[in-house]
Amino acid sequence: MIVAVAGTIVAVVTPIWLFLRLLFASEPMINPFLDMKLSFFELGLALTWLFVLVPAGYRSLRTSSRGSRKKAVAYLIPFPLAVILLLSLVHFEIPLKIRFELSEGALSDFAEQHVSTDGESFSGSEWVGLFKVDNVFRRDGCFVLQTHGFIDEEGGLAYCTGSLPTSPTVHMYHLKGPWWRYRNIH
């Protein structure tokens, strides 16, 4: 009974967890593995899989029936497969690239509009494509769309038609064309 409940919980929670981690990974500045918001769920998933489902899967494998082997695969495969998928997608920045591709037209229009007006004022937050822009400013030949700001760092997307910022605290990672991922540590 406990194994069936644990299996159902892992089967339902794993896709939700995977979706949320991929959503965090699509942010320009956030490292999805340093964000602690989902750590409780990850720990619960991992412990449930390791201490409930792995032993149940092993017991199912030891029996010779075909149905028990299917059950063992159902217990053992989904969670590690989700972890491998997450690590692969995040390593190649696929979630960020997909979100950027879906937003590129809106971001380019927004950047060109603000660059051509030579610093039109921007107040508040605004959704530009799939990114929430909190602030815009110029920095060393780039037009920066800040999507995250914290006490000691800021980050987002940068539209650079000239040179890149040269400050040692500014980190730029190329996305596509004139677009860069921007991070500044104060």
Phi, psi and omega per residue, in radians:
M1 nan -0.800 -3.140
I2 -1.110 -0.682 -3.130
V3 -1.125 -0.732 3.141
A4 -1.128 -0.738 3.111
V5 -1.142 -0.795 3.124
A6 -1.086 -0.735 3.109
G7 -1.078 -0.724 3.114
T8 -1.148 -0.768 3.138
I9 -1.069 -0.822 -3.138
V10 -1.118 -0.688 3.137
A11 -1.140 -0.578 -3.136
V12 -1.476 -0.745 -3.038
V13 -1.340 -0.588 -3.091
T14 -1.012 -0.864 3.109
P15 -1.104 -0.611 3.104
I16 -1.150 -0.811 3.101
W17 -1.039 -0.786 3.139
L18 -1.066 -0.781 3.117
F19 -1.054 -0.805 -3.121
L20 -1.138 -0.725 3.102
R21 -1.118 -0.694 3.106
L22 -1.176 -0.599 3.070
L23 -1.126 -0.775 3.068
F24 -1.082 -0.658 -3.124
A25 -1.201 -0.302 -3.140
S26 -1.489 -0.025 3.069
E27 -1.419 2.459 -3.087
P28 -1.121 -0.487 -2.986
M29 -1.955 -0.379 -3.004
I30 -1.468 2.282 2.973
N31 -1.495 2.026 -3.032
P32 -1.121 -0.292 -3.127
F33 -1.619 -0.216 3.090
L34 -1.683 -0.195 3.131
D35 -1.335 2.118 -3.006
M36 -1.564 -0.004 -3.049
K37 -1.080 -0.562 -3.095
L38 -1.814 0.087 -3.056
S39 -1.056 -0.645 3.125
F40 -1.076 -0.789 3.136
F41 -1.168 -0.700 3.123
E42 -1.095 -0.768 3.129
L43 -1.094 -0.783 3.111
G44 -1.080 -0.760 3.107
L45 -1.082 -0.833 -3.095
A46 -1.112 -0.775 -3.125
L47 -1.179 -0.696 3.104
T48 -1.108 -0.781 3.138
W49 -1.104 -0.824 -3.043
L50 -1.204 -0.771 -2.993
F51 -1.729 -0.230 3.112
V52 -1.992 -0.914 -3.017
L53 -1.377 -0.652 3.115
V54 -1.096 -0.845 3.086
P55 -1.076 -0.669 3.119
A56 -1.155 -0.695 3.086
G57 -1.124 -0.699 3.108
Y58 -1.109 -0.749 3.105
R59 -1.100 -0.677 3.134
S60 -1.175 -0.620 3.116
L61 -1.171 -0.537 -3.105
R62 -1.255 -0.398 3.066
T63 -1.433 2.759 -3.014
S64 -1.705 0.023 -3.097
S65 -1.385 2.632 -3.110
R66 -1.188 -0.655 3.127
G67 -1.122 -0.634 3.141
S68 -1.246 -0.537 3.077
R69 -1.189 -0.705 3.082
K70 -1.078 -0.703 3.115
K71 -1.118 -0.706 3.126
A72 -1.094 -0.768 3.105
V73 -1.096 -0.710 3.126
A74 -1.124 -0.545 3.109
Y75 -1.373 -0.699 -2.946
L76 -1.572 -0.527 -2.939
I77 -1.541 -0.781 -2.951
P78 -1.007 -0.826 -3.083
F79 -1.151 -0.871 3.109
P80 -1.108 -0.593 3.092
L81 -1.107 -0.716 3.097
A82 -1.124 -0.688 3.123
V83 -1.139 -0.782 3.126
I84 -1.110 -0.753 3.099
L85 -1.054 -0.794 3.126
L86 -1.069 -0.852 -3.121
L87 -1.070 -0.711 3.139
S88 -1.161 -0.830 -3.116
L89 -1.125 -0.710 -3.139
V90 -1.230 -0.681 3.137
H91 -1.018 -0.730 -3.134
F92 -1.603 0.153 3.098
E93 0.965 0.589 -3.107
I94 -1.097 -0.770 -3.139
P95 -1.060 -0.747 3.114
L96 -1.138 -0.745 -3.125
K97 -1.131 -0.681 3.107
I98 -1.152 -0.814 3.133
R99 -1.081 -0.700 3.114
F100 -1.144 -0.791 -3.136
E101 -1.035 -0.717 3.129
L102 -1.189 -0.419 -3.077
S103 -1.850 -0.091 -2.969
E104 -0.992 -0.758 -3.137
G105 -1.058 -0.841 3.138
A106 -1.138 -0.707 3.122
L107 -1.127 -0.760 3.138
S108 -1.130 -0.763 3.097
D109 -1.060 -0.771 3.141
F110 -1.096 -0.822 -3.118
A111 -1.118 -0.801 -3.125
E112 -1.134 -0.632 3.097
Q113 -1.112 -0.799 -3.108
H114 -1.310 -0.588 3.099
V115 -1.178 -0.709 -3.106
S116 -1.245 -0.431 3.116
T117 -1.544 0.041 3.091
D118 0.973 0.932 3.000
G119 1.603 0.631 3.052
E120 -0.918 2.447 -3.052
S121 -1.139 2.592 -3.129
F122 -2.322 2.189 3.130
S123 -2.297 2.473 3.111
G124 1.389 -2.912 3.128
S125 -1.870 2.623 -3.141
E126 -2.566 2.422 3.058
W127 -1.424 2.174 3.067
V128 -2.100 1.856 -2.990
G129 1.107 -2.232 3.132
L130 -1.751 0.229 -3.139
F131 -1.988 2.371 3.060
K132 -1.595 1.981 -3.105
V133 -1.659 2.132 -3.118
D134 -1.648 -0.458 -3.079
N135 -2.781 2.653 3.033
V136 -2.270 2.497 3.101
F137 -2.808 2.919 3.101
R138 -1.771 2.526 3.095
R139 -2.644 1.946 3.035
D140 0.816 0.934 3.086
G141 1.509 0.087 3.141
C142 -2.118 2.601 3.018
F143 -1.833 1.993 -2.996
V144 -1.774 2.277 3.030
L145 -1.851 1.777 -3.072
Q146 -1.373 2.137 3.110
T147 -1.848 -0.315 3.118
H148 -2.488 2.393 3.043
G149 -2.437 2.273 3.112
F150 -2.174 -3.050 -3.099
I151 -1.044 -0.786 -3.025
D152 -2.057 0.146 3.087
E153 -2.731 2.769 3.083
E154 -2.453 2.754 -3.132
G155 -2.873 2.963 3.138
G156 2.846 -2.422 -3.117
L157 -2.025 2.550 3.128
A158 -2.195 2.333 3.075
Y159 -1.811 1.820 -3.008
C160 -2.001 1.948 3.070
T161 -1.752 -0.211 3.122
G162 -2.018 -2.412 -3.134
S163 -1.392 2.800 3.117
L164 -1.535 2.702 3.058
P165 -1.015 2.468 -3.072
T166 -1.919 0.046 -3.140
S167 -1.103 2.470 3.139
P168 -1.177 -0.268 3.132
T169 -1.589 -0.132 -3.124
V170 -1.689 2.238 3.110
H171 -2.058 2.215 -3.110
M172 -2.111 2.364 3.108
Y173 -2.259 2.170 -3.037
H174 -1.211 2.354 3.053
L175 -1.825 -1.070 -3.090
K176 -2.978 2.346 3.099
G177 0.956 -2.223 3.138
P178 -1.466 0.094 -3.052
W179 -1.667 2.355 3.138
W180 -2.320 2.685 2.942
R181 -1.507 2.323 -3.004
Y182 -2.072 2.391 3.042
R183 -2.542 2.237 3.135
N184 -2.195 2.140 3.112
I185 -1.778 2.176 -3.113
H186 -1.424 nan nan
